[in-house]
Amino acid sequence: MSSVALPLAVLTPDPTQPRKSVSDDKVDDLAKSILARGQLQPLRVKPADADGKHVIISGHRRFNALHAIGATTAECIVVDDPHDAAAILAAQMTENLHRENLSPIEEAEGYFRYLDVRQITAARAAEELQVFPARISRALALLALPEELRTAVHTGHVPKETAYHLSRLPEGSERDRLITEALAGSLRRDTAVRAAKVTKGSTTAVSVRRVVCRLPGNRSLTLVGPAIHLDTMIEALESTLKEARKARTQGWDVSTLAKVFKDRAAHEGTQSSDRPAT
């Protein structure tokens, strides 16, 4: 596929690109290379939009480096079929993962968007992106952390391994204390690992009253009730899945199933109130 020279003025970064920031040192090194050897690899861009702008699919560092040396044009390959969002995101993720590491949070957000766009499991995404499944699951765990800690991980103030072990802790004063220490730079990774191991050994003893499961597609699943343990959560989800599959075989829609759940809960509540006190 041949390349064409396009003015830098008509090129614009992709706002959905997983990488949100680029190291100045990396851009400077690439700028020096381009000055010495020219632009060896073209940018990949989408066809011009209504405003005549080409959104960059891959090559954002080259674009920044060309700007830095005062270039006015860039060699580009215009991708004829830019509408496959999953393919574009996969190309961006692969380029960033295998050429220059994303920040841990950028990587996690990229995986989350990829799962959302592709509507596949993390294991399948790992195959497509050529990474280990554990890398995706550990990265996604970081998105459940408080915003202040996510920011600290993004900037490198808190190591991602320490943050991952903190993400395994249940909400509570101990978790809050360790997060405060991490933000202050005084938490040792070994301390976070030990705390996570203690939690793993007593998961059935830990309970909460509300669990919000963040899902792809801007969806969430909320479980509310007294003393929700991991076992009771699994039981509730499995029961709900069984009921949903049964409803599908009967031709129900989701609103009908929701009404059945509501009526059943009301009936059980009435039966409970009618029982004699013991």
Summary of the structure (lengths in Angstrom):
residues: 278
radius of gyration: 24.7
end to end distance: 80.6
largest distance: 88.4
contacts: 731
relative contact order: 0.07
helix: 57%
strand: 14%
